[in-house]
Amino acid sequence: MIERRRIGTTLEFVLMEHKFTTFIQEHGKKFSTREEYLHRLGVFSKNLLKAVEHQLLDPAAVHGVTPFSDLSAEEFESTYLGVKGGGIEWKNSGLATAPPMEVDELPEDFDWREKGAVTEVKIQVKFHDLSQYEV
């Protein structure tokens, strides 16, 4: 007789893979090898479980599948966050720390975009469009 736990685990996997194939189709994802597909499925599964946990913690928020659901946190950060020229490892660069500065006369407003220090927004979704990403 097959154990109930095993049936539940198999069903959970089938449902997760179905969600993943839907995600692939909706976002035009392509994977060159079976290994990459399985790796992305694993990352997607972990991210979706995190989204479900966060949804339970804050029912007023909307958590679920996004175009980034197949990326690890590290992959997302290195691709979509950071400053221009961000390839330098400052901690290990041997560069000295800047001395403390006088901060009494700082401007009330300062926009790093005007200084060219941050990248442009890569993807932005209007709030009302987020419903397409619900679980």
Phi, psi and omega in degrees: 000135180283135181291146177299320181300318181294320178296316179299317180295317179297316179297318178300318180296316180298317179295319179295317180294325176297315177300321181293317179294325175296316177302313180302314181294315183294329186249008175061035181283146177225137179236132188280338180224162176297323180298317179295318178303311182294322177298312181295324176299318178297315179297314179303314182299314179298317180294321180292321177297321176298318180298319179296317178300315180294324178297319179294326179287331182220082183299341180283339180274167177243117178237147179169209183282133176231173177298349183256008188294346178262009179255140173289166178301320180295317179296317179298312182299315183288335181269320190246351181241167175112183181250163176299139181071026186284014181281356183277133174272092186297324183300322185252016186278344182082001179284145181288154175282141179294144179289157177301147181242156173286130185240013183294325186249041178285148177292153178290328181238142176207126183242111181297335178298322179294336180269357180072023185266347179233159181282162174292160175295128183273317178217131179221131181244133176293149186307317183291345179274353184291341183299337179292347182257009181293153178286000000 
